Amino acid sequence: MKPKKYHRLSLQERVVIETLLAESRSKSYIALKLHRSRSTITREINKWGENYDARLADWCAKDDYLNKRNLDKINTYNKLKIYVYRGLLNAWSPEQISGKIKLDYPRDPIMAISYEAIYTHIYTHRQARLNRKLIALLPYQKSQRRRANAKSKRGVKIKDQTSIDDRPEHIEKREEIGHWEGDLVIVTGQKSAIGTLVERKARFTFIVKLGIRKSATVRKGFFREFRQADTIFKKTLTYDNGNEMAQHNQFTKQTGMPVYFAHPYSSWERGTNENTNGLIRRFFPKGTDFSKVSEKELKMVQEKLNNSPRKILGYRTPNEVFTLELLKGNLKKC
């Protein structure tokens, strides 16, 4: 049985309410006559008081409804609308936009808006052409924790592994820059892949173009990203059990970064990396053939992620946090 849809009170029903109130009828009696719930009639009468006027109540109700539908804050203030839409086009989530705008306009009440208000604005007319475009710009709604290549990693044993259990405890606190998490994002069928490296404190991201999914290729690709990095940014790497990191000892010799391996089927031990892979999937959805994606395209996405404000960073960007940490490191050397 389908649930009944709620319909707003009509003018005719309000006239009946006005007439029966004039006859001193009870709310229960009026509800019975109109085949409405008692709570609906009670709210209507309590809202307008004893001197109920059907036409005035109907006019005010329609005006309130139109205001709620069309005159939201974003549509009212063009400056705010431009800021919100520009943020969506830059792949910022409503939460990021809401947090960043408070930093950019701390004393301007017009430019203050909650992320819920942004979502409401987008979904009010979800079938409209503009709103469909706005919805397409939103981040993913549910994180896909299980990677497509999970089954292929069962039973893999890498020589000379160092377990995450042996990783220094202070790394877990994210108080120090330079500790990274790594993984591959693999297309369905495992025909192509890209590498992802995420710094745990700043959330700074490298997206690595890979020709083939071999351990030597992955090692060289990851080393290439770290080669020019300052020493303070190269402390450790935590990886999953993929055999593409079989050359971890050579990687450590090249970079000075020991590699720690997470437990099998324990993606939460590299939660920052998993979440970042989800963000990357917004730009390269499942089914993307990474062999046809240029390095320039990957670096454009990398730049976009590193310049997006993050709630967990106080709505600063990974680039801003990275730069600040580099400045701190240089001051300590002085």
DODO-384675 format. One record per residue (C-alpha): x, y, z. Coordinates in steps of 0.5 Angstrom, whole numbers, plus 500, padded with zeros to 3 digits. Layout:
// DODO-384675
XYZ ...
This chain:
// DODO-384675
500500500 503507498 503512503 499518502 502524500 501530504 497536501 497543503 491546506 487549500 483556500 476552500 478548506 480554510 474557509 471551512 475552518 473559519 466557518 466551523 470556528 465561528 460555530 465554536 466547533 472543536 479542532 477534532 470536529 473540524 479535522 473529521 469534517 475535512 478528513 485531516 489529522 487533528 495535528 494539521 488543524 491544530 497547527 493551522 489554528 494556533 498559527 493564526 489565532 482565534 480571529 481566524 481569517 481564511 483568505 489572509 491565512 491562505 495568502 500568507 501561507 502561499 507567500 511563505 511557501 514561495 519565499 522558502 522555495 525561491 528566495 533563499 540567501 544564495 539567490 538573494 545575494 549575487 556576490 554570495 552566489 558567485 562565491 558558492 558557484 565558483 567553489 563548486 566549479 573548483 571541486 570544493 564541497 559545500 562544507 569546504 565552501 562554508 568554512 572558507 568563506 568565513 575566513 575570507 569574509 569574517 565580518 560580512 554577515 551576507 557572506 556567511 552561509 552554512 553548508 546545509 543551506 548550500 545543499 538546500 539551494 542545490 536540491 530544492 529544484 533537483 530536476 532543473 537543468 542548472 540544479 542537475 549541473 550543480 549536483 554533478 559538481 558535488 562530492 561523492 555521497 558515500 565513500 567506497 572503502 573496498 578497492 577494486 584490486 582488493 582480491 588480487 592482494 590476498 596471500 601476498 607476502 613481501 620480503 623483509 616487510 616491517 609491520 605498521 605495528 612497529 611504526 613509531 607511535 608519535 606518527 599516529 598523532 599527526 603532529 610531525 610533517 613528513 609521514 606519508 601513506 601510499 596506494 594505487 588506484 586501479 581501473 576495473 580489470 587491472 589494466 591501468 593504474 595511478 599511484 597516490 601519495 598523501 602526507 598525513 598531517 598536511 594532506 598534501 597529495 602526489 598523483 603518480 603516472 605509471 606506465 605498467 603496474 610493476 614494482 620497479 615502475 612504482 618505486 621509480 615513480 614514487 622516488 621521482 616525486 620525492 626527489 626534489 622534496 625537502 628532507 623534513 618532508 621525507 620521513 616514512 611511508 605507510 603502504 598496504 600489502 600490494 606487491 608493487 611495493 616489493 622493492 621497498 628496500 631500494 626505495 628506502 635507500 633512495 629516499 631515506 624513508 622506511 616503509 611500513 606495511 598495513 595489515 591485510 584488509 585494514 584500509 582504515 590504517 591508511 584512512 587519509 590515503 583511502 579518503 583521498 583516493 575517493 576524492 580522486 575518483 570524482 575526477 576519474 570515475 570507475 572505468 577510467 583507462 589511466 593509460 589514456 590520461 596524460 600526466 598533465 591531466 593528473 597534475 591538474 587534479 593534484 593541484 586542485 586537491 592541494 589548493 582546496 580548503 579542508 575542514 580538518 586543516 581549519 579550512 586551510 589548503 594542503 599547500 598552505 600547511 605544507 608551506 608553513 611547515 617548510 618555513 618552520 623547518 627553515 627557521 629551526 635550521 637557522 
